[in-house]
Amino acid sequence: MRWTYLPSKIEVHAQVRIGVGVGAPAREGTSMLKVVHDASASNESAGGSLLDEIVRDGARQMLAAALQAEVAVYIEAFADEVDEAGRRLVVRNGHHGSREVTTAAGAIPVRAPRVNDKRVDPITGQRQRFASAILPAWARKSPKVAEVLPLLYLHGLSSGDFGPALTQFLGSGAGLSAATITRLTKDWQDEAAAFNKRSLAETDYVYVWVDGIHLKVRLEQDKVCLLVMIGVRADGSKELIALDDGHRESTESWLDLLRCCKRRGMRAPVLAVGDGALGFWAAVRQVFPEAREQRCWFHKIANVLNVLPKSAQPGAKAALAEIWNAEDKDHAKAAAKAFVADYGAKWPKAAAKITEDLDVLLAFYDYPAEHWIHLRTTNPIESTFATVRLRQRVTKGPGSRAAGVAMAFKLIESAQARWRAVNAPHLVALVRAGATFKNGQLVERDDDETGAAA
């Protein structure tokens, strides 16, 4: 038995509920899908599989129904507004020209309904215009498709490859030509430049994560080193603070970035988290000397294991976990002593990497226990760039240093929308206020101490 897809025989009526303003009317329909069996046809068509065709056609008809319902609600909302002759000021006016919109379901042809709105704004004197919330004017791709473009670019896909590559997955490369990608790249560069000039005076970052991300640059011998700063606001939410092009994570590059942030109103963070090899630490001691330091355990573990033979690495990794995962700072110090006793005689370099940085490795224990999981590593940066920076075989990189920064900016911007706030976000403000935490718990001040301080 074979099944074939016949668009003219498929009927999809989407159930839609769309409102304009409070109390706006809504329209509802029923859903029905009919597939006509044709024993003589193949399950594969020239444009793809039967399943893909059904999904695309269903999406097209549901989108058309949604747009029709949106316009109907808009017109109905202003049905009482008429001109001197009693004619409605807001009416239907046919359809716009057909266009393809690239979505996660593939390329969908759309003919959006047109609205003739003759109302005039009494203040500005300008004509009112209908703006679809579902399909903005001139939209050629959904936001989800736009999010993947920077990631593909950072993976080395050239601007001319987007159309052919995405056509294989989405059924069309419409709106993704080389010229379109080049224009988007230019727009993103402008957005990244404006972002790094915004004022920081109104935002308080209590914790910050910092790291340097290295990317290969096509047509250039050097690498792009992206200096990334992500912060935790007083309300517990995470936010990108700055992203700039540096030179090998040098102190001078970090100094330039930190001084720029300070000029724009950034306040010193309470705690900064980063890799011990960064030039950031020398820079932050000059610009924000009051900020405390926390070394990233993710990087530290990798550095320790790197100087150990493979046979000793599993045991050492477990011993290191006893330190960073201890119930409090005292137990962590005891676990560090045990690590030195077990590995120091044979591998003194491994032991030294722990003992020399022990204070800044255990700084996170002086903050709320709920925040420890966030403060031990630079995971917010690592996870965002994981698929890009862990690539071993590099074929092509961003087309220029400016493009590399812009693409990374858009990658973080997309990821930022999915970042969760830190655990117990209400405690972040207490950290900024100087509250004392012991073993992860808030230490309440005695009344006598409070009175003496007053």
N, C-alpha and C positions, 0 to 999 in steps of 0.2 A: 504494500500500500504506500502511495506517495501523496504528499501534500504540497500544494502550490499556493503562492501568495498572490491574490488578486486585489489590488488596491480598491478597485471599484466595488468590490464585494465586501469590503470591511467597513463596518460602521462603528465608530467610537464616539460616544456622547459623554463628555466629561462632566462630572458633577462639580460645579464651581460655586464658590461663595466669595464674592468680592464686594467690599464696601468702600464708599468714599465719605469719610467723616463719620461722626457719631450718628447712629440711627439710620444710616443709609440702607436702602432696600437691598435684598439679595435675591439671586435667582438660582434655582437648583434644577438639575436634570437627572437622568438615569444613565447608568453605564451599560453598554451592550457591545459585544464583539462577535462578529460572525465571520467564520473562515469557511470558504467554499472548497470542498475537496475536488481535486482534479487528478485522476489517476495517471494521466499522460504526461504530467509536468514533473520536472526535477525539483528536488529540495533546494538546489543551489541555483541562483540566478546570476546574471552578469554582474550585478552590483553587490553581491554578497549573499549571505545565507538567508533563508526564510525568516529565521528568528530576528536577524538584524533589521530586515525590511518591516516586519511587524512592529518592532519597537519604534523604528523611526516614523512609520506612518501613524502609529498610535500617538506618539509624542506630537506630531504635526497637528493632528486633529484636536488633541486636547489643548494645545497652545492656541489654536484658532478659536476654540470654544471659550477659553479663558479671556482672550482679547475681546471677543464679541461681548461677553458678559461685562467686562470692565467698562467698555464704551457705553453699553446700555445703562449701567448704573450711573455713570457720569451724566449722561443726557437726562435721565429721569430725575437726578438731583436738582437740575435747573429747568425743569419742565414749566415752571410757573413764570419764568422770565421771558417776556415777549416785547416786541417793538411796538411802535405806534399803530401799526396795522394789525396787531394781534398775532403776528407770526413769531414762532419760537426763535430765541437767539442762539440756542445750542441744538444742533441737529446733526444727523449722520450725513456724510458726504463721500460715499463710495469707499474705495480702498487705496492705500498707498501701493507703489510698485512692488513687485515681488522681489524678495531678497533671501539669501541663505544665511542662517544663523548656526554657527558651530556650537554644539552643546555636547555634554557628556554622552548623550544618546546618539550622537552623530550629527551630520549636517541636515538641517530641517528647513525646507522652503516655507517662507512666511509672507502673507499679504495682510498687513495690519489694517484694520478699519480706520477710516479718516473721520475726523470730527471738525465741523465748521462751527467755531465758537465766536460769535459776533459781539460778545460782551466786552466792555471797555472799562479798564481800571479807573475809577473816579479820581484817584490821586495822581497816577503817572500818565494817564491818558493812553496807555498802551493796550492793545488787544489781548484778551485772555487766550491762553493756549492750553489745550489738553496735553498732558504728559503722561504716558503710560508708565506705571510702576512695574509692569511685567516685562515689557520690551522697550527700553529707552530708544529714542530716535537715533538712527545710524548705528545701532548696536549690531555687531557682526559675530560676536562670540560671547558665551556666557562667562561670568566671573571665574568659575571653576576651571575653564579652559585657559583663561588668561593667567591663572596662578601657575600653571605647569610650564609656561614658556620660559621664565627665568631659570628654572631648574634644568630644563633641557639645554639651554644656552650655556650654563655653567658646566654641564657635562660634555660640552664640546660640539654640539650641533650647530652648524653654521646657519646664518640667516636664510640662505637659499635652500636649506634642507627641510625647513619646517613644513612647508606645504606638502611635498611628497611624503614625508614621514607620517604626518598626522592624517593624511588622506587614507593611509592603510588602516588606521584605527577608527577614524570618525566618518569615513565615507566621502570627505571633501576637504580640500585645503583652502576653501574660499575664505578670504579675509586674512590669510596667513602668508601672503607673498613676501619675498625678500624685502621689497620696499616698505611693506607694513611693519615687518619686524625691525627694520632699521629706524623707522619713525618712532616706534614704541621705545626702542633703546634710547633714542635721543630724549624723548619725553621723560623716561625713567632717570636719565642722568640729571635732568633739570630738577626732578622731584628729590633726588638724593642730595643735590647741592642745596636746595631750599631747606630740606630737613636739617642739615648740618649748620644752618644759620639761624634756626628758630631760637626763641628765648627759652631759657631753662629756669628762669627766676620763680615761676609759679609752681614748679614741681620739685618735690623733696624725695630724693632717692636715698633710702636708708641702707640697703645692701646693693652692691654692684658686682657683676661677674665680668671679667675681662679675658680676652684671648686674642691671639693672632692667627688668622686663617690664611694659609698659603694656597694660591691658585696659579696654575700655569697660564701664561699669556700667549695666545697665538701671535705669530709674527714678531715676537720679542724674545730676547734671551733671558730676561729677568723674570722673576715671579711677582705676582701681585700679593702683597701682604696686607690683608684687611685687619685693621685694628677695630675690634668689636667691643662695645660696652653695653650691657643690658642691666637694668636696675629694677629694684623693687620699691614701688611707691609706698607712701605712708599707709595707704589703704590695702596693701598686700598684693596689688596687681603688678605684673611684670611688664616692662616696656623697654624698647630699644632706646638707648640714650644717644649713642653716636656710632658712626661707621665711617672709617676713613682709610685712605691708602697710605700705608706706612712703608718703612724701609727695614726689612728684616727684624721687626719687633724691637728696634733700637730704642734706647732711652730718649734720644732726641725726638723720635717720631711720637712717642707717648707723651713727652713734654708738650709738644705742639698741640696735641689733641686735648690734653687735660687743661692746659692754659686757655684754649679756645672755649672749652665748656665752662670754665670758671668766669671768663669774661662775659659769657652769656647768662650768668646768674646761677650756675650750678653750685649747690652747697656740698661741703665735704660729706661723703658717706660715712656711716658708722663702721662698716666692714666691707673690705674688698676681697674678692675671691679670684685666684688666678694661678697659673702655672709658675713654678719657681724660676724658670729660665727667662721669664719676660723682663724686658727693660722697663716694664711698667712700674716695678717696685721702687727703683731709684727715682723715677719721675714723680710718683704719687707722694713720696716723702718730701719732695720739694713743693709741690702744689697743694696737697692736702695732707700735711704732716700728722693731723689728728686722727686720720683714718687708720683703723686696725687692719691687720693682714691675716688672711687665711689661704694657705696653699692648697691647691687642688689635689685631692687624694687619687683621682683617676690618673693624673700625670705622674704623681709620685710613685704609685705602684708600678707603673710601666718603667720608670727609671730604675727602681730597685731590681725588678726582675731582669732588666737588661744586663746587669752585671753578675747575674747568677747563672750557673749551668742549668740546663733544662731539667735535669733530674731533681734539682733542689727547688725549682719554681713552684710546684703545687703546694708544698709544705710552707714555703715562705709567703705565698699568697694568703693561705689560711691564717698564718700568724699575723700578717698585716691587718686582716679583717678583724682580729681580736683587738686591735688598737682603735681603728676608726669606728668600729661598731660596738665599742665598750659602753657600759651603762652610764658612766660618768668619767670625768677627767682623771680622777685618781686611778680607776681601773685601767684607763687607757695608758697612763704612765707606767703602770705595772706591766702591762702587756708589751710596751715598748722595751722595757728592761729585759723581759724574757726573750724578745726578738734578738736583741744585741747579744745576750748570753748564748743563744742557739746558733747564730750566724756570724757573729763578729769575729771569732777567731779565724775561721776559714775565708770569710769574705768581708773584710773590714770596710771596703767601699760601700757595700750594701748597708751595713750597719750605720756608717757615717751619714748616709743620705737621710736616715731617720733621726738620728741624734742631733745633727746640726740644725735641723728645721723643726724640731719637736714642738717648740712653743707655737709657731705659726701653723703647724699641722693640727694642733688641738684647740685653736682659738674658738672654733665653733661651739665648744662645750660651754662657753660663757654666755650663750644666748638661749632662747626658748627651745625646749626639746623638740617641739613641733617643727622648728625651723632647721634642725640639724641635717635632715635629709637634703635640704636645698643648699646648705652652706658648705657641705663637704667637697663638692665638685663644681666644675663649670658646665654641668650638664645642659642647662638651657642653651648654651652656645654650641656645645658638642652635638646635641641631638638635631639642631636646626641644620647644621652643615655636614652631618654624618655622610650622606650619600655623595657629597661633592669631595670632601677632603680625604675620605678613605679610599678613593679611586687610585689604584696602583699604576695602571697603564694609561697614560695620558695621551690622547690623540690630538685633540684641539682644545684650546681654552677660550676664554672670552676674547673678543676681537681686539680689545684695547684695555688699558688699565682703567680708564673711566667707565667703560662698559662693564668691566668686572665688578667695580664698586656698585654700579647701578643695578646689575642683576642680583648681586648679593643683598642689596637693600630691598628689592622687591621680594626676594625669597624670604627674608626675615619679616617683612610686612605681612606676607600671607600667613606665615607661621604664627605671628603674634596674635592673630585673631583667634587662635586655638589654644593659646597659653592659659593655663589655669593659675589662679592666685596661689600664693604660698599657703601652707597649712596654718591654721589659726591666724588669719590676717589681722585680727584686732590687736595682736601682740606687737605688730611692727611699730605702731605709734609709741608703745611703751619703750621699745628699744631706742627709738629716737629721743625720747624724753629722758633717757639715762637710767632707766630702771635696772636693778641688779637681778641677775638670774644665777642661781647656784644649782648645779646638777640638772639644769634645764628648767628649774622651777622658779617662779617669781618670788623674790625675797621681799616680804612686806616690811616697811619701815615702822619702827616703834614710835609711839607717840612722843616719847622723850627726845628721840633723835629729830623728829619733825619739828618739835618746838625749838630745839637748839639751833636747827638750821634757819628757822624764821628769825 
